C-alpha cells in the first residue's frame, strides 16, 4: 500500500535537491558586491522618488478581494453546467438560490460604494 506513495516521495526529494542546488549555485556564482544603487527599487527606468514603501489606499485591496471573491464563486458554475441535466429541477433551484445570494452580495457591495475607483 505504501509503494504507491514512493513516487511522490521521490518527486518531493528530487524537487528539494534541485531547489537547494539552484540556490547554492546562485550564492556561489552570483554577484557579491553590494551597493546603494543596487539596493534601490527599479521600475520602468525611472529614478525612484520618495520612500520605497508607500501607503496604498484600502479601497484597492477591497476591490481586489471582492474581485477574487466573486471570481471564485463564479467558478462553481462550471461543475453545475456539466451535470445540469442530471440534477434536474432540484439543481436548477439550488443554482437559482446561489445566484440570488451572489446578487445580494454584489448589490450590497455596490450600494456601499466598494466598487468605486477614486
C-alpha positions in Angstrom: 0.0 0.0 0.0 2.8 2.4 0.8 4.5 1.6 -2.5 2.1 3.9 -4.3 3.5 6.8 -2.3 7.1 6.2 -3.1 6.9 8.1 -6.4 5.5 11.1 -4.6 8.3 10.9 -2.0 11.0 10.6 -4.7 9.5 13.6 -6.6 9.5 15.8 -3.4 13.0 14.7 -2.6 14.2 15.5 -6.1 12.5 18.9 -6.1 14.1 19.7 -2.8 17.6 18.7 -4.1 17.2 20.7 -7.3 16.0 23.8 -5.3 19.0 23.5 -2.9 21.4 23.2 -5.8 19.9 26.2 -7.6 20.1 28.4 -4.5 23.6 27.2 -3.8 24.8 27.9 -7.3 23.3 31.4 -7.2 25.0 32.1 -3.9 28.3 30.6 -5.2 28.5 32.3 -8.6 26.2 35.3 -8.1 27.4 38.9 -7.7 28.7 39.6 -4.2 29.4 43.4 -4.3 26.6 45.3 -2.6 26.0 49.0 -3.2 23.3 51.5 -2.5 22.5 51.8 -6.2 21.8 48.1 -6.5 19.6 48.2 -3.4 17.3 50.8 -4.8 13.9 49.8 -6.2 13.9 49.9 -10.0 10.9 50.1 -12.3 10.5 51.4 -15.9 13.9 53.1 -15.8 12.5 56.0 -13.7 14.5 57.1 -10.7 12.5 56.4 -7.6 11.1 59.4 -5.8 10.3 59.2 -2.1 10.4 56.1 0.1 10.3 52.6 -1.4 7.2 51.7 0.5 4.2 53.9 0.2 0.8 53.6 1.8 -1.7 52.1 -0.5 -5.4 53.0 -0.2 -7.5 50.4 1.5 -10.0 50.7 -1.4 -7.5 49.0 -3.7 -7.3 45.9 -1.5 -11.1 45.9 -1.0 -11.7 45.9 -4.8 -9.1 43.1 -5.3 -10.6 41.0 -2.5 -14.1 41.5 -3.9 -12.9 40.5 -7.4 -11.3 37.3 -6.1 -14.4 36.5 -4.0 -16.8 36.9 -6.9 -14.4 35.3 -9.4 -14.1 32.1 -7.2 -17.8 31.9 -6.7 -18.4 32.1 -10.4 -16.1 29.0 -10.8 -18.9 27.0 -9.2 -21.0 27.5 -12.4 -18.8 25.1 -14.5 -19.4 21.9 -12.5 -23.1 22.7 -12.3 -23.3 23.2 -16.1 -21.6 19.9 -16.7 -24.1 17.9 -14.6 -27.1 20.2 -15.2 -29.3 17.7 -16.9 -28.7 15.0 -14.3 -29.7 17.4 -11.5 -33.0 18.3 -13.0 -35.3 20.9 -11.3 -33.5 20.5 -8.0 -30.2 21.6 -9.4 -31.8 24.5 -11.2 -33.4 25.7 -7.9 -30.2 25.3 -6.0 -28.3 27.3 -8.6 -31.0 30.0 -8.6 -30.6 30.3 -4.8 -26.8 30.5 -5.3 -27.2 33.3 -7.9 -29.6 35.2 -5.7 -27.1 35.1 -2.8 -24.4 36.3 -5.2 -26.5 39.1 -6.5 -27.4 40.2 -2.9 -23.7 40.4 -2.1 -22.9 42.2 -5.3 -25.7 44.8 -4.8 -24.7 45.3 -1.2 -21.1 46.0 -2.2 -22.2 48.3 -5.0 -24.6 50.3 -2.7 -21.8 50.6 0.0 -19.5 52.1 -2.7 -17.0 49.3 -2.5 -16.7 49.2 -6.3 -16.0 52.9 -6.8 -12.5 53.6 -8.0 -11.3 57.0 -7.0 
